[in-house]
């Protein structure tokens, strides 16, 4: 560190420390160097889950900027795998990153969203084909770059299970949360993996797993803190929230579900499963939309809308995922009914195929691949 301080007198110096959590009391060392005003910028990183770093962040309060890095998005995945294809890379940058097409729908202040003003530009056949090919790989391998170059399916699933699931439950959380029955947490996690995007009740899961409801309510935030799972609640226009009730669960990265349940490529060809995965990916994108107040789902009697995005105190955008070959009028009845009931004049339908694309009546149709490419 003295050598770094000496260099820092002549020019700015950065010191990168990876897997910092392996050094005992590392936050105390950093605090010391910061308070002594060493002319060195410290960048520390670690693969441990967030609860491990919670205490350390508290010790460094006011001295550190915290960045939470999630797995690669689909757009990042496609950019990485197309990095040697200048034509596709350039179109991706121009079309989506700089916002020349439907990006305008999700640009700026979302409170002023107006689907009537969205401009549609054509996307080349080459980009569409590249996105289709990448999507098949992405739902299998996910957003963890360390597994992309592993040769076999078994190697990928073993790595993800051992390092992203087993390590978190049996090591990170065991230390951070100090609970004694990791098998119960694992059982709860697997029960959620079996219900992607389905409305469930924690009391029902407690009965099925034999784990007390009070215990499940303690486990849920742990699974969310470690980026294994996330959930949304039932939509209520009133800001008043009920503590208990039905909720829907989604995976932060679908590759973890594949790894735990040992799903292969042929399993992921099932149309029903692909529909659930499409819905999961849309939610992962929506939660990154700057300015989003909340994302809920709507269900009344036999009507259900996948997502209700709250864009401001009184503005809501309903969004339905229909990842199928054809869409009939009855498939959108719940979405239209919701719009009529709450006097909402615009809604979004995320589809499978390249067409339809654009505004039709009060609904805006956008293919899943286009939608996913709008978000980092």
Secondary structure, DSSP 8 states (H G I E B T S, - for coil): -HHHHHHHTTS-EEEEESSGGGSTTHHHHHHHHHHTT-SEEEEE---S-HHHHHHHHHHTTTT----------HHHHHHHHTTT-HHHHHHHIIIIITT-SGGGGGSS-GGG--GGG-------HHHHHHHHHHHHHHHHHTT-GGGTT-SSHHHHHHHHIIIIIIHIIIIIHHHHT--S-HHHHHHHHHHHHTTTT-EE-HHHHHHHHT--HHHHHHHHHHHHHTTS-EEEEB--SSS---SSS-EEEE-S-HHHHHHHHT--TTGGG-HHHHHHHHHHHHHHHHTTSTT--EEEEEEETTEEEEEEEE-SSS-EEEEEEE-SS---GGGGHHHHHHHHHTT---EEEEESSS-S-EEETTEEEEEHHHHHTT--
